[in-house]
Amino acid sequence: MRGPASAAATTSPSRCRRSTRAITGIEAVATVGDRQYREGYDVIEHRDLETRYLFHPSTIHVRGIDVKIAPALKVGYVMGIGDEVPAGIAQLGATGDDARPSRIWRRAISRSTTRS
């Protein structure tokens, strides 16, 4: 019995088309042994239907935009499960503040003038 196959996904710069505002056609290629895989798939499942696999190219289209932010910008956000918001805020040059419900509640209580 063979163990699970391992694969590394890479992108090829030669497959990227660049313009002044967009990068399109970035393709992921997984190589296992001497085979290359350039497709992915989505599983479509419903309790009353046969499972189907919808194959699609492993390509993503992205567009770059110019972003201008105010100096010393502070951003509040509610953290989601596994999101990358802190890294995105840092890339923009802003400071992020994780607005967890417990922290919001403590701040609101500390600023209030009446307490029960």
N, C-alpha and C positions, 0 to 999 in steps of 0.2 A: 504494500500500500504506500502510495506517495503522499508526502506531506502537502500542506497548502502551498499554492504558488504565490510567489511574491512579485510585486510589480512596482515600478517607479514611474510616476507621471511627470512628463516634462513638457515644456513649450518650446517651440522653435522660433527664434527671432525672425528667421527668414519667412515665416508664415504670417507675420504681423504686417499689416499695411498701416502706415502712419500718415496722418495729415496734421494740419496745425491744431485741430481741435478734437480729433477722434483717433482711436485705435480700434480697428475692427478685425475680425477674423482670427482671434487668438485661439489656437487649437491645442487641446491636450492630447498627448499620445502616450499610451501605456505600452511598455515593451515587456513581454514575458518570453524568455528564451529568444528565439529568432522571429517571433510573431509580434506585430504591432496592432494595437487596437485604437481606432479613431472614432468609435461610437459609444454612446451611453444609452440608457433606456429608462423609461418610467414604467412602473408596474401599475396597471389599472385593475383594481379588484373591487368586486361588488358581490354581496352574498347571493344574488340571483343570477349572476353571469359568470361565464368562464373567464379565468384570469387571462389578461392580454398584456403583451409587452410592446410598448411604443418606443421604437428605436429612433435615435436622432444623432446628428453629428456632434462630436465633443468640442464644439466651437462656441465661444462666447463673444458677443459684441458689446464693447464698452465705448463710452464717449467721455472725453475729458472736458471739464468746464473751468472757467476762470472763477476763482472764489476770492472775495475780498471781505475781510472781517474787521470789526472795530478793534482798535488797540485795547489790550488788556481785557478782552472779552471773557466773561465767565459764563459757562453753560451748565444748566441744571438738567439732569436727565434721570429717567427711571430705568434702572438696569434690568435687562431681560436675561433670560437663560442663555448663557453662552454668547451673548452679543459682543461686538467689537467696538462699541461706542467710545470707550475711553481712548483707544488707539486712534480712532478717526478724529476725535476732538484734538488730540495732541498733534496729529499731522497738520491740522489747520492752524496750529499755533495758539490755540485757546486753552483755557483751564477748565477742566470738567469737575462737576460736583455730583456725585451719585446721590440722587434724591430718593433713598429708600423710605418707605412709609414710616418706619420707626424714627428715622432722622427728621423727617418733615414734622412729625408729631412733636418731637422734643423741641424743635425750633419754635414751633407755634406756641407751645406751652411756655417756653422761656421768654417769649416776647409779650405774652398776655399780661394784663394788669390784675386780673382776678384769677384765683385758683380755688378749686373746691376741695 
